[in-house]
Amino acid sequence: MPPRTRKAAPEGPSTMKELKDTLWAAANKLRGSLSANQYKDVVLGLVFLKYVSDAYDERREQIRIDLAAEGYDEDQIATLIDDPEEYQGYGVFVVPPEARWAYLAENAKGKPATGAEPARTIGSLIDEAIQALMAHNDSLRGVLQPRYNRDNIDQRRLGELIELFTSARFSRQGEHRARDLMGEVYEYFLGKFAAAEGRRGGEYFTPPSVVRVIVEVLEPTAGRVYDPCCGSGGMFVQTEKFIDEHHGDPTNVSIYGQEAIEETWRMAKLNLAIHGIDNNGLGASWGDTFARDQHAELRMDYVMANPPFNIKDWTRRTDDPRWIYGVPPANNANYAWIQHILSKLGSGGKAGVVMANGSMSSQSNGEGDIRARIVEADLVSCMVALPTQLFRSTGIPVCVWFFAKDKSAGEQGAIDRSGQVLFIDARDLGYMVDRAERALSTEDVVRIGDTYRAWRGTRSGSAKKLVYEDVPGFCKSVDLAEIKAADYALTPGRYVGSAAVADDEEPVEEKIARLTKELLAAFDESGRLEKIVRTQLERLK
């Protein structure tokens, strides 16, 4: 299914958050005895059904309008309006009558027995809708799961959730469409499920602000984009948003990914579909990237990844041709991920990879030697240290490695950065969403991206070209000789130093005298207050 072109979404009204919160609260009532994984699949499956039906209805109405404008009569329109090509050619799934949301909403309480036909629950109708949808759309076969007619799913509450989704107003000012808002709801639900599942949720959900840092630096506007551990597909969704915001053409990008966990692979397929992104690049099935690379013959223009940190149990072969810079240790896959990603890059390829901070300086089990060879190969372009608490799923501090196969002045206006690495210490950026989670603001993300673009001498779109300067405490450009002298440690804080302190222009002698006087006065006041407290305590005896 080809991706659709979409204009950047306008800012929505304040009621959008209330709408998403309301839907989430209603979905929570459905959980009952379902396990976390089953519950997630059930709710996200409903969101997807609502999306495909909305998209189909919108396209169907547009076909009717276009044909009428061309002079076709009602009989001719009725003949042409069901042509599958009129939908699939526009990035819309074909939805047969029994799978349309209007039909499910009409029968939200189930269908009573009629003559020879037995009574059916709303769950059985949803299962039939899913089967029909997969039968009419090859790319959905094996992705959706018809598991709604089960004893542990409260059929009454399932019907109530359908009614709520039906009555909710998925509309905005301007050109934003109902199906686009369903994409927002899907992303919102993914984040809520990930937060609720803690560490388990981190397997499929990367915080959006972290994804935006990677996309903002790499600027993927054309070519092959790859994620070897794609989770629920957030890197690809953010790529499409970046292209929209910069008025690019999403058809210039091809998506490729792989995911080892079956249920997560299904989520990714649905997430891409609900955003109108071709999901065929995720393969016909899930699979372990280390055991069998499903895209072994392809080289990528961009790689974006958030691999699981420090995994000890992974599929390791010492003779794997991907280990160009050294065989990764059996008890930690960090440098296996890094080398797999480097092996996938084309001649001008770039990559951004989230890693645990330990990867920047570890010397255990040969990791230091591997890192040294990668640095000496001049593949590292930028290291970004991120603030803590960005991930609800782990307390491990993280960083982003950026790689580039070519750091020369090959791009128009670019500066030759061969033999140099940009270090950015972003640990002081961000704001607290709540007591447990931090996020990077749009300004933070743009600052990181602009710093990198200034260093490379490039510009984004029509933006003014920026001039790079080292900023103490935040960023510094370092040559390979200095990194070698630091034993190939890549921790930004080691290089950027401390932020400059503004000079208040007060002479040192006068400052010392003033501070001494203030300190002695504070001592005197402390002594006075101590006497008062002692007097009051004596009175209490």
MISE-262898 format. One record per residue (C-alpha): x, y, z; residue in one letter. Coordinates in steps of 0.5 Angstrom, whole numbers, plus 500, padded with zeros to 3 digits. Layout:
<rs>
XYZA...
</rs>
This chain:
<rs>
500500500M503507498P504512503P500518503R502525502T499529508R500536510K503538517A498538522A495544525P495545533E489542536G484545541P485543548S479538548T484533544M487531550K481531554E478526548L484522549K484521556D476520556T478514551L483511555W479511562A474508558A478503555A481501562N474499564K475493559L481490562R477486567G481479568S485480561L493480562S496486560A499484553N492481551Q488488554Y493492550K492488543D484488544V484496545V489497540L486493535G479497536L483503535V485500528F478498526L476505527K481508523Y481504517V473505517S474512518D479512512A475508508Y469512509D472519507E475516501R469513499R465520499E471523495Q470518490I463520490R464527489I469526484D465522479L459526480A463532478A465528472E458527470G457520472Y450518474D448514480E448508477D455509474Q457511481I455505484A458501479T465504480L465506487I467499490D473498485D479496490P484500486E480507488E482505495Y489501495Q492506490G490512495Y493508501G486506504V485499506F478496503V473495508V467490506P460492509P461487515E468490517A465497517R465501524W458503522A456496522Y459494529L456501532A449499530E450492533N454494539A450490544K450484539G445481534K439477537P438470534A433470527T430464524G436459523A441464525E444464532P445470536A452473536R456477541T459484539I466480540G464475535S462480530L469484531I472477530D468476523E470484521A477482522I477476518Q474480512A478485513L484481512M481477506A481483502H488486504N494482503D498487507S494485513L494478513R497475519G497482523V490482526L488477531Q481475532P480474539R474478541Y469473543N472470549R470469556D475473559N472479555I466483558D462483552Q458489555R463493556R466492549L460494546G460500551E467502548L465501541I459506542E464511546L469511540F463512535T460518539S467521540A468527536R474526532F474533528S478539528R479546525Q482546518G484540514E485535519H481528518R478523523A483518521R489522522D486523529L486516530M493516529G494520535E490516539V494510537Y500513539E497516546Y495509547F502506546L505511551G500509556K501502555F508503556A508507562A503502565A507496563E514499566G520495564R516491559R513497556G520499554G521494549E516497544Y516504546F521510545T520516548P518521543P523527545S528522544V526519537V525527535R533528537V535522532I530525527V532532528E540530527V539525521L534529517E531523513P528526507T529521502A532514501G532507505R530508513V532502517Y531500524D533493526P529493533C523497531C519496537G512499535S515503529G516510533G522512529M518511522F512515524V517521527Q520520520T514521516E512527521K519530520F518530512I511533513D514539517E519540512H514540506H517534503G515528499D514521504P514517497T521519497N523514503V522507504S521504510I525497513Y525494520G525488524Q523486530E524479534A517479539I511477535E506482539E511488538T512486530W504486530R503493533M509496529A505493522K498497525L502503527N505504520L498502517A494507521I499513519H499511512G506508512I507502507D509497512N511491507N518493509G517490516L517483513G512477513A514475520S518477526W525475527G531475531D536480527T542477530F540470528A537472521R538479518D531479514Q534485510H541482509A542484502E540492503L544498505R541503508M541511508D539512515Y539507521V535509527M535505533A533504540N536497542P535493548P540495553F546491556N542484554I546478556K542473552D543474545W544470539T552470538R556467532R564469533T565468525D559473524D562478518P558483521R564484527W569488523I571491529Y572486534G567480536V562483541P562479548P557474550A554477556N553484553N550486546A551493546N557493541Y553487537A548492535W553498534I557493529Q550491526H548498524I555500521L554494517S548496514K550503512L551505505G557509502S554516505G549513510G548516517K545513524A543515530G543509536V540510543V545506548M546506555A552511558N556505559G557504552S561510551M567508556S567501558S573497557Q571490559S571484555N574487549G569493548E574498549G578495543D572495539I570502540R577504539A577501532R570504530I573511533V580510528E575508522A572515523D565513523L563517530V560524528S557526534C556523541M550526545V549525553A541525555L538527561P536522566T529520567Q527520560L525513560F520510565R522503563S529504566T533508570G540507566I542514564P543514556V546517550C545517543V551515538W551518531F555515526F557517519A560514513K562520510D564526514K567530508S565536505A561532500G554535502E553542499Q556547503G558542508A564543512I570537512D569534519R574528517S578526524G573530528Q567528533V562533536L560532543F554535546I552535553D545535554A544532561R541539563D536540558L529538559G523539564Y519534568M512531566V511528572D515526578R517520574A519522567E522528564R522530557A525534552L522540549S521542542T526548543E531543546D531538541V532544536V538546539R541539539I539539531G542546530D548545534T549539529Y547542523R552548525A558544526W557540519R555547516G549544513T542547514R535545514S530546509G530554508S533555515A539560515K545557515K548557522L555558525V558553529Y562555536E564551542D560552548V563551554P559546558G555544552F558542546C565542543K569539537S574534538V579531534D581524534L588525537A585528543E580522544I586517543K589521549A583520553A583512551D578513547Y572515552A566518548L563521554T561528552P562531559G570529559R571534553Y566540553V568542560G564547565S559552563A562559563A560563569V558570568A563575571D560580575D566585574E566586582E574586584P576580587V579584594E572587595E568581593K572577599I571583604A563583602R563575603L567575609T562580612K556577610E558570613L560573620L553577620A550570619A554567624F552572629D545571627E545564628S548565635G542570637R537565634L541559638E540563645K533564644I531557642V535555648R531559653T525557650Q527550651L529551658E522554660R519547657L522543663K
</rs>
